[in-house]
């Protein structure tokens, strides 16, 4: 893995963590807790029927959140991995 990191640094790419999301409000926390409590016995098939309108992302395997980019090009379209491609 170090070889990959070294090569990307030689190409002048840098790594950084993903941008921070805003903190959740107390009212949203309470609403989400009520939803989870009411549906905690659901199975996978039932959750697949849910339309996730807030575009939440869930990672089950591996790491997420590291972005490689050239200096000064943090948000260039070619370096952004959109949530619909995951």
For each residue, the residues with C-beta under 8 A, 3 or more apart:
1: 4 5
2: 5 6
3: 6 7
4: 1 7 8
5: 1 2 8 9 15
6: 2 3 9 10
7: 3 4 10 11
8: 4 5 11 13 15 68
9: 5 6 12 13 14
10: 6 7
11: 7 8
12: 9 70 71
13: 8 9 68 69 70
14: 9 68 69 70 71
15: 5 8 66 67 68
16: 66 67 69 74
17: 65 66 67
18: 64 65 66 67
19:
20:
21:
22:
23:
24: 28 29 32
25: 28 29
26: 29 30
27: 30 31
28: 24 25 31 32
29: 24 25 26 32 33
30: 26 27 33 34
31: 27 28 34 35
32: 24 28 29 35 36
33: 29 30 36 37
34: 30 31 37 38
35: 31 32 38 39
36: 32 33 39 40
37: 33 34 40
38: 34 35
39: 35 36 42 46
40: 36 37
41:
42: 39 46 47
43: 46 47
44: 47 48
45: 48 49
46: 39 42 43 49 50
47: 42 43 44 50
48: 44 45
49: 45 46
50: 46 47
51:
52: 55 56
53:
54:
55: 52 83
56: 52
57: 64 83 86
58:
59: 62 63 64
60:
61:
62: 59
63: 59 66
64: 18 57 59
65: 17 18
66: 15 16 17 18 63
67: 15 16 17 18 74 79 81
68: 8 13 14 15 79
69: 13 14 16 73 74 76 79
70: 12 13 14 73 79
71: 12 14
72:
73: 69 70 76 79
74: 16 67 69 79
75: 79 80
76: 69 73 79 80
77: 80
78:
79: 67 68 69 70 73 74 75 76
80: 75 76 77
81: 67 85 86
82: 85
83: 55 57 86
84:
85: 81 82
86: 57 81 83
